[in-house]
Amino acid sequence: MTLVDVRLGTHEAFDRIVFELAGGGLAGWEVGYTDSPLSQGSGQPVEVPGEATLGITLTTIALPGDAPAGVQPWNGPARLRVPGTGVLDALVRDTVLDGWATFFAGLDERRPFAVGLLSDPQRIVVDLVAEQRSGVVPLGQRCESPAGFAVSYPEGWAVNDGDIAPPCTRFAPDPFTVPAGTDARVGAVTASVEPAAVDQVAAPDPQRDLQRSETTVDGRPAVRVERESRGRGLWPAGTRWTGYVVGLPDGEDGPRTLVVDTVELPQFDYARNVEVLDRMVETLEVTAGD
């Protein structure tokens, strides 16, 4: 893929960065905050304005000299700005190396962000949210699962008792019953333990991944992933999913991985539940020993 344009825009509730691409194939991305922006070519520090730096790396990007005939590679300035942005101070270009094109976005502070893939033409879009939702209820309750973790959840929410699904794995703002023998989604936020290694459970899926970032939860390796269904699984095409994949200590039968997630289904307030999910995971404690 060839990077042919980079554009910045400002909207009422967010600022937007657009990377336009040309050529066959499908580009990927890695996006996440960094405290030490370094050039991928030299390893030297990169000067980025603002109080927070969001690293943006596009993958499977060709060198400008390898662009196909008739495709004009982007050759814009090393630092881009647009008047009137509320969050974005500047976008700083690094370099293209081994198929990776790296940029650093300087922001006024660490803000929520979303990454998406648009088509005709292919574009990777990074939205930087200017306003955060408010009014989320406090996390006033806590439960512990025999699977080896404990977590706090919102005051007034219900949690399953373990008759059907393991206890402390289904959370919702209203009372609910876990049906037997079905995968019906009754929890606004759900936790499950998978019998596999964290790298396997969190393996990238370029066709569905909207955003992914490596992190730690209670000192353990974790990945936060946002995905969009393509309609080949349980949910209709376009359904969004946000989850944390957290490595747990091995069990008697081998590796174990905790998945805590929420899904954009009609019966749920997805935007609120994503915020609740993020706050719940901040309280998560791994209680099983290594």
C-alpha positions in Angstrom: 0.0 0.0 0.0 1.1 3.6 -0.7 0.3 6.5 1.6 -1.0 9.2 -0.8 -2.5 11.8 1.6 -2.7 12.9 5.2 -5.4 15.2 6.4 -6.4 16.8 9.6 -9.9 18.0 10.5 -11.9 19.4 13.4 -15.4 18.7 14.4 -17.7 19.7 17.3 -16.8 16.7 19.6 -13.6 15.4 18.1 -10.5 16.0 15.9 -9.8 13.7 13.1 -6.6 12.4 11.3 -7.1 10.7 7.9 -4.5 8.6 6.2 -5.5 7.9 2.6 -3.9 4.9 0.8 -3.7 3.5 -2.7 -2.8 0.1 -4.1 -3.7 -3.5 -3.6 -4.0 -5.2 -0.2 -5.1 -4.0 3.1 -3.2 -1.7 5.5 -3.1 -2.2 9.2 -2.3 0.0 12.2 -1.0 0.1 15.8 -2.1 3.1 17.9 -1.4 3.9 21.5 -0.1 6.5 23.9 3.7 6.7 24.6 5.7 8.7 27.1 8.9 8.4 25.0 8.3 9.0 21.3 11.3 7.6 19.4 12.2 7.6 15.7 11.9 4.1 14.3 14.9 4.7 12.1 17.4 6.2 14.5 15.9 5.5 17.9 16.4 9.1 18.7 13.8 11.1 20.6 11.2 12.9 18.5 10.0 16.3 19.6 6.2 16.3 19.8 4.3 19.4 21.0 1.5 19.0 23.6 1.0 17.3 26.9 0.4 13.8 25.6 1.7 11.8 22.6 -0.3 9.3 20.6 1.9 7.0 18.5 0.3 6.0 15.2 2.0 3.3 13.0 0.5 2.2 9.6 1.6 -1.2 8.5 2.3 -2.8 5.0 3.2 0.7 3.7 5.5 0.9 0.7 8.5 3.2 0.4 7.7 6.2 -1.8 10.1 5.0 -4.4 8.2 1.7 -4.6 4.8 3.3 -5.4 3.1 1.7 -8.5 2.9 3.6 -11.7 0.3 6.4 -11.6 0.3 6.6 -7.8 1.7 9.8 -6.3 3.1 9.2 -2.7 2.3 11.7 -0.1 5.2 14.1 0.6 3.8 16.5 3.1 5.4 18.5 5.8 7.2 17.0 8.8 4.7 18.7 11.1 1.0 19.2 10.3 -1.4 21.6 12.0 -4.9 22.8 11.3 -6.6 25.9 12.8 -9.4 25.4 15.3 -8.6 21.9 16.7 -9.7 21.4 20.2 -7.5 18.3 21.1 -4.8 17.9 18.4 -1.8 20.3 18.6 0.1 18.8 15.7 0.8 15.6 13.8 4.6 14.8 13.5 5.8 12.6 10.7 8.6 10.1 11.5 9.6 7.8 8.6 8.7 4.7 6.6 10.9 1.7 7.5 10.3 -2.0 6.7 6.7 -1.4 5.8 5.9 0.7 8.9 5.0 4.4 8.5 5.1 6.1 11.9 3.5 9.4 13.1 3.1 11.0 16.5 0.1 13.1 17.4 0.6 15.7 20.1 -2.5 16.3 22.2 -3.6 18.6 25.0 -3.9 15.6 27.3 -4.6 11.9 27.0 -8.0 11.6 25.4 -10.2 8.6 24.3 -9.6 7.8 20.7 -11.0 5.5 18.0 -9.5 4.0 14.9 -11.4 2.8 11.9 -10.9 1.6 8.3 -12.9 3.3 5.5 -13.1 2.2 1.9 -13.3 3.7 -1.6 -10.6 5.0 -1.3 -9.0 3.0 1.6 -8.5 5.3 4.6 -7.4 4.8 8.1 -9.2 7.3 10.4 -8.1 8.3 13.9 -10.7 10.2 15.9 -9.6 12.1 19.0 -12.5 12.7 21.4 -12.8 16.2 22.8 -15.4 15.5 25.4 -15.8 12.6 27.7 -19.1 11.2 29.0 -20.1 12.0 32.5 -22.5 10.7 35.0 -21.3 7.1 35.3 -22.3 5.6 38.6 -19.5 4.9 41.1 -18.0 1.4 41.4 -19.5 0.7 44.8 -19.6 -3.1 44.8 -17.0 -5.8 44.4 -17.0 -9.6 43.8 -14.5 -12.3 43.6 -14.5 -15.2 41.1 -13.2 -18.7 41.9 -11.5 -18.5 38.5 -8.9 -16.3 40.1 -9.8 -12.6 39.8 -11.7 -9.9 41.7 -13.3 -6.8 40.3 -15.4 -3.8 41.3 -18.6 -3.0 39.5 -21.2 -0.1 39.6 -23.3 0.6 42.6 -26.8 -0.7 42.0 -25.8 -3.2 39.2 -26.6 -6.8 39.4 -24.1 -9.7 39.2 -24.8 -13.4 38.5 -24.7 -15.8 41.4 -23.0 -18.7 39.7 -26.0 -21.1 39.2 -25.5 -21.3 35.4 -22.4 -19.3 34.6 -19.4 -19.0 37.0 -20.1 -16.3 39.6 -18.8 -12.8 39.1 -18.9 -13.0 35.3 -22.1 -11.2 34.3 -22.8 -7.6 35.2 -25.8 -5.5 34.2 -27.7 -2.3 35.5 -31.0 -4.3 35.9 -31.7 -7.7 37.4 -31.3 -10.6 35.0 -31.4 -14.4 34.7 -28.7 -16.3 33.0 -30.4 -18.8 30.7 -29.2 -22.4 30.6 -27.8 -23.9 27.4 -27.4 -20.8 25.4 -24.9 -18.1 24.6 -27.5 -15.3 24.9 -25.9 -12.1 26.0 -27.5 -11.0 29.3 -24.6 -9.0 30.8 -23.8 -5.5 29.8 -20.2 -6.4 30.8 -19.1 -10.1 30.8 -16.0 -11.9 32.0 -14.8 -15.3 30.9 -11.7 -17.4 31.3 -10.3 -19.1 28.1 -8.0 -22.1 28.2 -5.4 -20.6 26.0 -2.4 -18.2 26.2 -3.0 -14.5 26.1 -1.1 -14.1 22.7 -3.4 -16.6 21.1 -6.6 -15.1 22.5 -5.5 -11.6 21.6 -4.1 -12.4 18.1 -4.6 -9.5 15.7 -7.5 -9.7 13.3 -6.9 -7.1 10.5 -10.4 -7.7 9.1 -12.2 -6.8 12.3 -9.8 -4.8 14.5 -10.6 -1.1 14.9 -8.1 -0.4 17.6 -5.7 -2.4 19.8 -3.2 -1.3 22.4 -0.9 -3.3 24.7 -1.3 -2.5 28.4 -1.0 -4.2 31.9 -3.7 -5.1 34.3 -2.7 -5.7 37.9 0.9 -6.0 36.6 0.1 -8.7 34.1 0.3 -8.5 30.2 -2.9 -7.4 28.6 -4.4 -6.1 25.4 -7.3 -3.7 24.9 -9.1 -4.4 21.7 -12.0 -2.8 19.8 -13.5 -4.8 16.9 -16.3 -4.6 14.5 -18.2 -7.7 13.4 -18.2 -8.6 9.7 -21.4 -10.6 10.1 -19.9 -14.1 10.1 -20.3 -14.8 13.9 -22.9 -14.3 16.6 -23.6 -10.6 15.8 -24.7 -8.7 12.8 -22.2 -6.9 10.6 -21.1 -3.6 12.0 -21.6 -4.6 15.7 -18.8 -3.3 17.8 -17.1 -5.1 20.6 -14.6 -3.8 23.2 -12.7 -6.1 25.5 -9.6 -6.6 27.6 -7.5 -9.8 27.2 -5.5 -10.5 30.4 -3.0 -13.2 31.0 -3.7 -15.3 34.1 -1.4 -17.7 35.9 -1.4 -21.2 34.3 -4.0 -23.7 35.6 -3.6 -27.4 36.0 -4.4 -27.9 32.3 -2.2 -25.2 31.0 -2.5 -21.5 30.0 -5.5 -19.4 31.0 -6.6 -16.0 29.8 -9.3 -13.6 31.2 -11.5 -11.8 28.7 -13.6 -8.9 30.0 -15.8 -7.3 27.4 -18.9 -5.5 26.2 -20.9 -5.7 23.0 -22.9 -3.1 21.0 -26.3 -4.8 21.1 -29.7 -3.0 21.0 -30.6 -3.7 24.6 -27.3 -2.1 25.9 -25.9 1.4 26.1 -22.7 0.6 24.4 -20.9 3.9 25.0 -21.7 3.9 28.7 -20.7 0.3 29.0 -17.3 0.8 27.4 -16.6 3.5 30.0 -17.8 1.2 32.8 -15.7 -1.6 31.3 -12.6 0.6 31.4 -13.2 1.7 35.0 -13.9 -1.9 36.1 -10.7 -3.2 34.6 -8.7 -0.5 36.5 -9.9 -2.2 39.7 -9.3 -5.8 38.5 -7.1 -7.9 40.8 -5.7 -11.3 39.9 -6.1 -13.4 43.0 -4.8 -16.8 41.6 -1.2 -17.4 42.4 1.5 -17.9 39.8 
